[in-house]
Every structure is written in C-alpha cells, then in structure tokens.
Amino acid sequence: MFDQIFGLPAHPLIVHTAVIFIPLLAVGSVVFGVVPRLRPRLGWAVVLLAVVSPIAAFVAKESGEALFERNFGGQAPDSPAGAALDEHMSYANPLLLSALGLGVAALLLVYSSLRLGKTVTAILTVVTVVLAVVAAYYTVRSGHTGAIAVWS
C-alpha cells in the first residue's frame, strides 16, 4: 500500500509532506500559544495541521519501511551507506511519536484557549513549545540523515 505511487517509490514523494507539515505545525502552534491576539486567525490552521502532520509522519514511516523492504529485503547493507540508512531509520519512531504528541497538544491548546481559561492554556502552551522543539529536531535529523543516506 505504501510502496509505490504511479510506479515510483512512494517514500521520496510522501516524505516531503511530513517535512512541510510538521514544521508548520510546530511554528503555528507555538505562535498560537504565545501570541493570543493571533489565535482567532490561526486556530483553524493549527487544528488542520494537528490532524494532518501525524498522518504525514505515519505514512512517511510506512513508505520508508516499504522502500527498505523492497530494496534491501529488510537487511541494510554492511557499508557506510547501510550505516547511514540505519541512522536515518532510527529517527522514524521518535519523529512519529513527537508529531503525534505535538498534534494532540496543539488540539488541546486550541480547545483550552476557547473553553478552559488562561492557566490551563499557559500550561499547554509550555507543553506545546517543548513538543514543537522536539518534533522540529526529529524532522531535521530524519531529513538530514535521509539525505546523507541517499546522496553520500
């Protein structure tokens, strides 16, 4: 299911959705939490990105596993390229979990700003900022190690 799109490997095509949407969610949710006057304009975008970003991370992870299975039979080659590939793959689960955590925190933050008051919103803002930094870190590390695995 996650292997090919129109005969092309799906992972290089799909991975860019995660690379775009996760950082957008990170920035959007932080701005939403830190700049209250922008909340009415950003709320819908944060909610949309909070749903789409974890899905994009999941599909990128699954398509990467399908590509790895197809090209290497589930066994990385014993070479520098194989080591780079192993490092890249080691970021898949942390990226997925951090994107999911950020998505949940962002949804709770938007709900809190509408219904639960300033104290809960402030606490959720701090949680969201921390998760945004973590998700952004794993997005960059995953993308960078993927590029090294492909282009080195």
C-alpha positions as CSV (number, residue, x, y, z in Angstrom):
1,M,0.0,0.0,0.0
2,F,2.8,2.4,0.9
3,D,5.3,1.0,-1.7
4,Q,4.7,2.9,-4.9
5,I,2.8,5.8,-6.5
6,F,2.3,5.6,-10.2
7,G,5.2,3.1,-10.4
8,L,7.6,5.4,-8.5
9,P,8.9,4.7,-5.0
10,A,6.4,6.4,-2.6
11,H,8.7,7.4,0.1
12,P,10.6,10.2,-1.6
13,L,7.3,11.6,-2.7
14,I,5.5,11.3,0.6
15,V,8.3,12.3,2.9
16,H,8.0,15.9,1.8
17,T,4.5,16.2,3.2
18,A,5.9,15.4,6.7
19,V,8.9,17.7,6.1
20,I,6.5,20.6,5.3
21,F,3.6,20.0,7.7
22,I,5.4,19.1,10.9
23,P,7.5,22.3,11.0
24,L,4.4,24.3,10.0
25,L,2.5,22.7,12.9
26,A,5.5,23.4,15.2
27,V,5.6,27.1,14.3
28,G,1.9,27.6,14.1
29,S,1.1,26.0,17.4
30,V,3.9,28.0,19.2
31,V,2.7,31.3,17.7
32,F,-0.9,30.3,18.6
33,G,0.1,29.7,22.2
34,V,2.5,32.7,22.6
35,V,0.6,35.4,20.7
36,P,-3.0,35.4,21.9
37,R,-4.1,38.2,19.5
38,L,-3.4,35.9,16.6
39,R,-5.5,32.9,17.9
40,P,-8.7,33.7,16.1
41,R,-6.8,33.7,12.7
42,L,-4.6,30.7,13.4
43,G,-6.9,28.3,15.2
44,W,-8.3,26.6,12.1
45,A,-4.8,26.1,10.6
46,V,-3.4,24.7,13.8
47,V,-6.3,22.2,14.1
48,L,-5.9,21.2,10.5
49,L,-2.1,20.8,10.8
50,A,-2.5,18.9,14.1
51,V,-4.5,16.3,12.3
52,V,-2.5,16.1,9.0
53,S,1.0,16.2,10.5
54,P,0.9,12.9,12.4
55,I,-0.8,11.2,9.5
56,A,2.0,12.5,7.2
57,A,4.6,11.2,9.6
58,F,3.0,7.8,9.8
59,V,2.7,7.5,6.0
60,A,6.3,8.6,5.6
61,K,7.4,6.0,8.1
62,E,5.4,3.2,6.5
63,S,6.5,4.1,3.0
64,G,10.1,4.2,4.1
65,E,9.8,0.7,5.6
66,A,8.2,-0.5,2.4
67,L,11.1,1.0,0.3
68,F,13.7,-0.5,2.7
69,E,12.0,-3.9,2.4
70,R,11.8,-3.7,-1.4
71,N,15.3,-2.5,-2.0
72,F,17.2,-4.4,0.8
73,G,14.9,-7.2,1.9
74,G,14.8,-5.8,5.4
75,Q,18.6,-6.0,5.8
76,A,20.8,-2.9,5.5
77,P,24.0,-3.5,3.6
78,D,27.2,-3.7,5.6
79,S,28.7,-0.5,4.3
80,P,28.9,3.2,5.2
81,A,25.6,3.7,3.2
82,G,24.0,1.0,5.2
83,A,25.1,2.6,8.5
84,A,23.7,6.0,7.2
85,L,20.4,4.2,6.3
86,D,20.2,2.6,9.8
87,E,20.7,6.0,11.4
88,H,18.0,7.6,9.2
89,M,15.6,4.8,10.1
90,S,16.3,5.2,13.8
91,Y,14.5,8.6,13.7
92,A,11.2,7.2,12.3
93,N,9.6,6.3,15.6
94,P,10.7,9.3,17.6
95,L,9.5,11.6,14.7
96,L,6.1,9.8,14.6
97,L,5.7,10.0,18.3
98,S,6.8,13.6,18.6
99,A,4.5,14.6,15.7
100,L,1.6,12.8,17.4
101,G,2.3,14.3,20.8
102,L,2.6,17.8,19.2
103,G,-0.7,17.2,17.3
104,V,-2.5,16.2,20.5
105,A,-1.0,19.1,22.5
106,A,-1.9,21.6,19.7
107,L,-5.5,20.4,19.6
108,L,-5.8,20.6,23.4
109,L,-4.2,24.1,23.3
110,V,-6.8,25.3,20.8
111,Y,-9.6,23.8,22.8
112,S,-8.2,25.2,26.0
113,S,-8.0,28.7,24.6
114,L,-11.7,28.5,23.8
115,R,-13.0,26.8,26.9
116,L,-10.6,26.2,29.8
117,G,-9.1,29.6,30.7
118,K,-5.7,31.2,30.9
119,T,-4.0,29.0,33.4
120,V,-4.6,25.7,31.5
121,T,-3.8,27.5,28.2
122,A,-0.5,28.7,29.6
123,I,0.5,25.2,30.8
124,L,-0.5,23.7,27.5
125,T,1.5,26.5,25.7
126,V,4.6,25.4,27.5
127,V,4.0,21.7,26.7
128,T,3.3,22.6,23.1
129,V,6.5,24.7,22.8
130,V,8.6,21.8,24.2
131,L,6.9,19.3,21.9
132,A,7.3,21.6,18.9
133,V,11.1,21.8,19.5
134,V,11.3,18.0,19.8
135,A,9.3,17.4,16.7
136,A,11.3,20.0,14.7
137,Y,14.5,18.4,15.9
138,Y,13.5,14.9,14.8
139,T,12.2,16.3,11.5
140,V,15.5,17.9,10.7
141,R,17.6,14.9,11.9
142,S,15.5,12.5,10.0
143,G,15.6,14.6,6.8
144,H,19.3,15.3,7.1
145,T,20.3,11.6,7.7
146,G,18.0,10.6,4.9
147,A,19.7,13.0,2.5
148,I,23.1,11.7,3.6
149,A,21.9,8.1,3.1
150,V,20.8,8.9,-0.4
151,W,23.4,11.3,-1.6
152,S,26.6,10.1,0.0
